[in-house]
Amino acid sequence: MGDDLFTESQPPVKGAVSAAEADMPLAARMRPRSLEEYAGQKHLLSEGMLLRRAIEADRFSSIILSGPPGTGKTSLAELIAKTTCSAFVRLSGVTSSVADIRKEIAIAVKRREINGRRTVLFIDEIHRFNKAQQDALLPDVENGNIRLIGATTHNPQFYVVGALLSRSLAFQLHSLAEEDIKFLLTRAVTDPRGFPGKQVQIADDALDFLAQVCEGDARRSLNALELAALTTPPDEKGIITVTLSAAESSIQKKMIHYDDDNHYDSASAFIKSMRGSDPDAAIYYLAKMLHAGEDIRFISRRIMIFASEDVGNADPRALQVAVSAAQAVDLVGLPEARIILAQAVTYCATAPKSNASYMAVNQALSDVEHDRVQPIPTALRDPHSAGGKVQGHGKGYIYPHDTGGFAVQDYLTVPKRYYTPAGMGYESKIRERLEYWQQCRENAEANHAAKA
């Protein structure tokens, strides 16, 4: 729920911490009170940037903020409301219903009628709203009854309905830089709101560690600092010093942001790194997927596809390695499966590359789908059926094993070239062989023409 309907909220006394605030998590107590206190997102909030101009001019109707967790979406929404002297109402895409939306909109309309104050309706995790819930916002966004700010960790192009997105300014927030995290942590131990009634300081190496390990997630870094400070006894002077050891013990296993978007982005980077023959990058993305809990069978399937699509006949053993790895992964399981996957990944990444087979079948499928289907030459048809014998199927067929494994005859009614081997790895040998056979065909055709 937002501010009182009939009264303006009073600004807090600077430095004062109420009893309710003291019970809040450190990340909540340290929310920025002005754009100058806001850390990061300089690409959006520096002087002259579009979002900064829209806020300062108080000229916006709907904003969609997307980005990883802990990048300041909620804090920014609150600052926008404060800077534009708007009431701030927060709903959750997980727990709120259409009825909740309509109730808050009705209050917003009444608030504007009574004291002229506009309302920022902030919807956290707006991607959790279904189409009907998002559509319910449209009329009141258009007529200005509310100023919508939606926050999501997903790509809004896929999770926010087009009608709402087209009426919104959409901004992508980035993970905070290490310097931004250090700024937040330092302010938390020096600002009276941080640890009221306590003297807390943080060692430089602990500050560096938290700024690095939290990977741009401000909330996670502040939660870790708070845990470390609250579990560290003060010294004889009453000072709590957060050491590197305390900081390390306050961090659990790193949780990687790995939603549907990140799943596909990571898989894409994984494949493209192998395709680009960079085993180090491919191993990194493998490790990231494994750490995030990706299905190892999904990873092994991608490697098998890659071995055929991108390595192909440049190194036919790559598919054997990939298939063997997939079978071994199923038998062994984690954690040892990571070793098997790593072997397959490094083999495929360092193998010579060719997509000739992939391109060949795609072109052939396109011809089958869009062009007239070629009739099968009579010599290649099955002669064993009754109808086949009558129609002369198989007549004139040359058995290649009788002619050294190669026979000059028509295999397609209209000659087509689908498979063009690359000059990499084993495919260079295949290309030489195909060129030799092509020369044999041309010689045979020339001899036939000479006899005619």
C-alpha positions in Angstrom: 0.0 0.0 0.0 1.2 3.5 -0.7 1.1 6.8 1.1 -1.9 8.0 3.1 -4.7 9.0 0.7 -5.3 12.5 2.2 -1.8 13.6 3.4 1.6 14.1 1.9 4.3 11.9 3.3 6.9 13.8 5.3 10.5 13.4 4.5 12.5 11.5 7.1 14.9 13.3 9.3 18.4 12.8 7.8 20.3 10.2 9.8 17.4 9.2 11.9 16.4 5.5 12.0 13.0 4.5 13.3 12.3 1.3 15.2 10.6 -0.2 12.2 13.6 0.7 10.0 16.0 -0.8 12.4 14.3 -4.2 12.0 14.6 -4.1 8.2 17.3 -5.9 6.4 20.4 -3.7 5.7 19.6 -3.6 2.0 16.2 -2.1 2.7 17.6 0.4 5.3 20.2 1.6 2.8 17.9 2.3 -0.1 19.1 5.5 -1.8 17.3 8.7 -0.9 18.3 10.6 -4.0 19.6 10.1 -7.5 23.0 11.1 -6.2 23.0 8.3 -3.7 22.0 5.7 -6.3 24.8 3.4 -7.3 25.5 2.3 -10.9 23.3 2.5 -14.1 25.2 5.6 -15.3 24.1 4.7 -18.8 20.6 5.6 -17.7 21.0 8.2 -15.0 24.0 10.3 -16.0 23.2 13.9 -17.0 21.5 14.1 -20.3 20.4 10.4 -20.5 16.8 9.7 -21.5 15.7 8.2 -18.2 17.3 11.1 -16.2 15.6 13.6 -18.4 12.2 11.9 -18.2 12.4 11.8 -14.4 13.6 15.4 -13.9 11.0 16.7 -16.4 8.3 14.5 -14.8 7.2 13.4 -18.3 6.5 9.7 -18.4 3.5 7.5 -18.2 4.9 4.0 -18.0 8.4 2.6 -17.5 9.6 -1.1 -17.7 12.9 -1.8 -15.9 14.6 -5.1 -16.7 17.8 -6.5 -15.4 19.4 -9.1 -13.1 18.5 -9.3 -9.4 20.1 -6.8 -7.1 20.7 -4.1 -9.7 18.4 -1.5 -8.0 15.1 -1.8 -9.9 12.9 -1.3 -6.8 15.2 1.4 -5.4 15.0 3.3 -8.7 11.2 3.0 -8.8 11.0 4.5 -5.3 13.4 7.3 -6.3 11.3 8.1 -9.4 8.2 8.4 -7.2 10.0 10.6 -4.7 11.6 12.8 -7.3 8.3 13.4 -9.0 6.4 13.8 -5.7 4.2 10.9 -6.5 2.6 8.4 -4.1 4.3 5.0 -4.3 2.3 1.8 -4.3 3.9 -1.6 -4.7 2.3 -4.8 -6.0 3.8 -8.2 -6.7 3.5 -10.1 -9.9 3.5 -13.3 -7.8 0.8 -12.5 -5.3 -1.4 -9.7 -6.7 -4.6 -10.2 -8.6 -6.7 -8.1 -11.0 -8.8 -7.2 -8.1 -5.7 -5.8 -6.3 -4.8 -3.8 -9.4 -8.3 -2.3 -9.7 -8.4 -1.5 -6.0 -5.2 0.5 -6.1 -6.2 2.2 -9.3 -9.5 3.4 -7.7 -7.5 4.7 -4.7 -5.1 6.5 -7.1 -8.0 8.1 -8.9 -9.4 9.3 -5.6 -6.0 10.6 -4.4 -5.6 12.7 -7.6 -9.1 14.1 -7.2 -8.6 15.1 -3.5 -5.0 16.5 -3.5 -3.9 16.4 -7.1 -1.1 13.9 -6.3 -0.3 11.3 -8.9 0.5 7.6 -8.1 3.4 5.5 -9.2 2.1 1.9 -9.3 5.2 -0.3 -9.0 4.7 -4.0 -10.1 7.6 -6.2 -9.1 8.2 -9.3 -11.3 5.6 -8.0 -13.8 6.5 -10.9 -16.1 4.5 -13.1 -13.6 1.3 -11.3 -14.6 -0.7 -13.1 -17.3 -2.0 -11.3 -20.3 -5.4 -10.5 -18.7 -3.6 -8.9 -15.7 -1.4 -6.9 -17.9 -4.2 -5.8 -20.2 -6.1 -4.6 -17.1 -3.5 -1.9 -16.7 -3.8 -0.5 -20.2 -6.8 1.9 -19.9 -5.5 3.6 -16.7 -2.0 3.9 -18.1 -3.3 5.6 -21.2 -5.6 8.0 -19.3 -3.0 8.8 -16.7 -4.8 7.4 -13.7 -1.6 5.7 -12.7 2.1 5.9 -13.7 3.2 2.3 -14.1 6.7 1.1 -13.3 7.2 -2.6 -14.0 10.3 -4.6 -13.0 11.4 -7.9 -14.4 14.5 -10.1 -14.5 13.3 -11.4 -17.9 13.4 -9.9 -21.4 10.3 -7.7 -21.6 10.0 -8.3 -25.3 8.9 -11.8 -24.5 7.2 -11.4 -21.2 5.3 -8.0 -21.4 2.4 -7.8 -23.7 3.0 -5.7 -26.9 0.3 -3.2 -26.2 1.7 -2.3 -22.8 5.3 -2.4 -24.0 4.5 0.0 -26.8 3.2 2.5 -24.3 6.2 2.3 -22.1 9.8 3.5 -21.9 11.9 0.3 -21.5 15.3 0.4 -19.8 17.8 -2.4 -19.2 19.7 -2.2 -15.9 23.2 -3.8 -15.8 24.9 -5.7 -13.0 26.8 -3.2 -10.7 30.5 -2.7 -11.2 32.8 -3.7 -8.4 33.4 0.0 -7.6 29.7 0.5 -7.3 29.4 -2.4 -4.8 32.4 -1.0 -2.8 30.6 2.4 -2.7 27.5 0.8 -1.3 29.3 -1.3 1.3 31.4 1.6 2.5 28.3 3.8 2.8 26.6 1.0 4.8 29.3 1.1 7.5 29.5 4.9 7.6 25.9 6.0 7.3 23.9 6.0 10.6 21.1 4.0 8.8 23.5 1.1 8.3 24.2 -0.3 11.8 22.4 2.0 14.3 24.0 1.8 17.7 27.0 -0.1 16.4 30.5 0.9 15.1 31.3 -1.3 12.1 34.2 -1.2 9.8 35.3 -3.5 6.9 38.8 -4.5 6.1 40.0 -3.6 2.6 40.5 -7.3 1.5 37.0 -8.1 2.8 35.6 -5.2 0.8 37.4 -6.4 -2.3 36.2 -9.9 -1.8 32.5 -9.0 -1.4 32.6 -6.6 -4.3 34.0 -9.4 -6.5 32.1 -12.5 -5.3 28.7 -10.9 -5.4 28.9 -10.3 -9.1 27.1 -7.0 -9.3 24.2 -8.0 -7.0 23.9 -5.1 -4.5 21.4 -6.9 -2.3 23.6 -10.0 -2.0 26.6 -7.9 -1.0 24.7 -6.0 1.7 23.1 -9.2 3.0 26.6 -10.7 3.3 28.0 -7.7 5.0 25.1 -7.6 7.5 25.5 -11.3 8.4 29.2 -10.9 8.8 28.8 -7.8 11.0 26.1 -9.3 13.2 28.1 -12.5 13.8 31.4 -10.8 14.6 32.0 -9.8 18.2 33.2 -6.2 18.9 36.7 -5.6 20.1 37.6 -4.0 23.4 36.8 -0.6 21.9 33.3 -1.8 20.8 34.3 -1.8 17.1 33.1 -4.6 14.9 35.6 -5.3 12.1 34.5 -7.4 9.2 37.6 -9.4 8.2 38.2 -11.4 5.0 37.5 -14.6 6.9 34.2 -13.2 8.2 33.2 -12.1 4.7 34.1 -15.5 3.2 32.1 -17.3 5.9 29.0 -15.1 5.3 28.7 -16.1 1.6 27.1 -19.3 0.6 27.7 -21.0 -2.7 27.5 -18.5 -5.4 24.0 -18.5 -6.9 24.1 -17.7 -10.6 21.1 -15.9 -12.2 19.9 -18.6 -14.6 16.4 -18.1 -15.8 15.0 -19.2 -19.2 16.7 -16.3 -21.0 20.1 -17.1 -19.3 19.6 -20.8 -20.1 19.4 -20.1 -23.8 22.0 -17.4 -23.8 24.5 -19.6 -22.0 23.9 -22.5 -24.4 24.3 -20.2 -27.3 27.6 -18.8 -26.0 28.7 -22.4 -25.3 28.1 -23.5 -28.8 29.5 -20.4 -30.4 32.7 -20.7 -28.4 33.2 -24.3 -29.6 32.4 -23.2 -33.1 35.0 -20.4 -32.8 37.6 -23.0 -31.7 38.0 -21.4 -28.2 38.3 -24.3 -25.7 38.8 -21.9 -22.8 35.6 -20.0 -23.3 33.7 -23.2 -24.1 34.9 -24.8 -20.8 33.9 -21.6 -18.9 30.3 -21.8 -20.2 30.2 -25.5 -19.5 31.3 -24.7 -15.9 28.7 -22.0 -15.6 25.9 -24.3 -16.8 27.0 -27.1 -14.5 27.2 -24.7 -11.5 23.7 -23.4 -12.2 22.3 -26.9 -12.2 21.8 -27.3 -16.0 20.7 -30.8 -17.0 23.8 -32.7 -18.1 21.8 -34.6 -20.7 20.9 -31.3 -22.3 24.6 -30.4 -22.4 25.6 -33.7 -23.9 22.8 -33.5 -26.5 24.1 -30.1 -27.6 27.7 -31.5 -27.9 26.4 -34.3 -30.1 24.5 -31.9 -32.4 27.6 -29.7 -32.6 29.9 -32.6 -33.5 27.8 -33.2 -36.6 26.7 -29.7 -37.5 29.9 -27.8 -37.0 32.7 -30.4 -37.1 31.2 -32.9 -39.4 33.5 -34.8 -41.7 36.4 -32.5 -41.0 36.9 -34.9 -38.1 34.4 -37.8 -38.1 35.7 -38.9 -34.7 34.1 -35.9 -33.0 30.7 -37.5 -33.3 32.1 -40.7 -31.9 33.6 -38.8 -28.9 30.3 -36.9 -28.4 28.1 -40.0 -28.5 30.5 -41.9 -26.2 30.5 -38.9 -23.8 26.7 -38.8 -23.7 26.5 -42.5 -22.9 29.2 -42.2 -20.2 27.4 -39.1 -18.7 24.3 -41.2 -18.3 26.1 -44.0 -16.7 28.4 -42.0 -14.4 26.4 -38.9 -13.4 27.7 -35.9 -11.5 30.2 -34.8 -10.2 32.4 -37.0 -12.4 30.3 -36.4 -15.5 31.9 -32.9 -15.6 35.2 -34.5 -16.6 33.7 -36.5 -19.4 31.8 -33.4 -20.7 35.0 -31.4 -20.5 36.9 -33.9 -22.6 34.2 -33.9 -25.3 34.0 -30.1 -25.3 37.7 -29.6 -25.6 37.9 -32.2 -28.4 35.1 -30.6 -30.4 36.4 -27.0 -29.8 39.9 -27.9 -31.1 38.7 -30.1 -34.0 38.8 -28.8 -37.5 35.4 -27.4 -38.5 33.1 -28.0 -41.4 29.3 -27.4 -41.7 29.2 -28.9 -45.2 27.0 -31.8 -44.2 24.6 -29.4 -42.4 24.4 -27.0 -45.3 23.9 -29.9 -47.7 20.9 -31.4 -46.0 19.3 -28.0 -45.5 19.6 -27.2 -49.2 18.3 -30.6 -50.2 15.3 -30.2 -47.8 14.6 -26.8 -49.3 14.6 -28.2 -52.8 12.3 -31.1 -51.8 9.9 -28.6 -50.1 9.8 -25.9 -52.8 10.8 -27.5 -56.1 9.3 -30.2 -58.2 10.3 -33.6 -56.7 12.8 -35.3 -59.0 11.7 -38.7 -60.4 14.0 -41.6 -59.5 16.1 -42.7 -62.5 14.9 -46.1 -63.8 18.3 -47.8 -63.2 18.1 -47.0 -59.5 14.5 -48.3 -58.9 13.7 -51.6 -57.2 13.6 -54.4 -59.8 12.3 -57.1 -57.5 8.5 -56.2 -57.4 6.3 -57.6 -60.2 5.6 -54.1 -61.5 9.2 -53.2 -61.3 10.2 -56.1 -63.6 7.5 -55.3 -66.1 8.6 -51.6 -66.2 12.3 -52.4 -66.5 13.3 -51.1 -63.1 17.0 -51.5 -62.4 17.8 -52.0 -66.1 21.2 -50.6 -66.9 22.3 -50.2 -63.3 26.1 -50.4 -62.9 27.2 -52.2 -59.7 30.0 -49.9 -58.4 31.8 -52.8 -56.7 32.4 -54.2 -60.1 34.1 -51.0 -61.3 36.4 -50.2 -58.4 33.8 -48.6 -56.1 32.8 -45.9 -58.5 30.4 -46.0 -61.4 29.5 -43.2 -63.9 25.7 -43.2 -64.0 22.9 -40.8 -63.2 21.8 -40.8 -59.5 19.6 -37.7 -59.8 17.4 -36.8 -62.8 18.6 -33.2 -62.6 22.2 -33.0 -61.4 22.7 -31.0 -58.2 25.6 -30.2 -55.9 24.7 -30.2 -52.3 27.8 -31.5 -50.4 30.8 -29.2 -50.9 33.5 -30.4 -48.5 35.6 -27.7 -46.8 39.4 -27.8 -47.0 39.7 -28.6 -43.3 40.9 -31.8 -41.7 39.7 -35.1 -43.2 37.3 -33.3 -45.5 40.3 -32.2 -47.6 40.8 -35.9 -48.4 37.1 -36.2 -49.2 37.2 -33.1 -51.5 40.2 -34.6 -53.4 38.3 -37.9 -53.9 35.1 -36.0 -55.1 37.2 -34.0 -57.5 38.8 -37.1 -58.8 35.4 -38.7 -59.3 34.1 -35.6 -61.0 37.0 -35.7 -63.4 36.2 -39.4 -64.1 32.6 -38.4 -65.0 33.7 -35.6 -67.3 36.1 -38.0 -69.0 33.4 -40.6 -69.5 31.0 -38.0 -70.9 33.7 -36.8 -73.3 34.4 -40.3 -74.5 30.7 -40.9 -74.9 30.3 -37.7 -76.9 33.3 -38.7 -79.1 31.9 -42.1 -79.9 28.5 -40.5 -80.7 
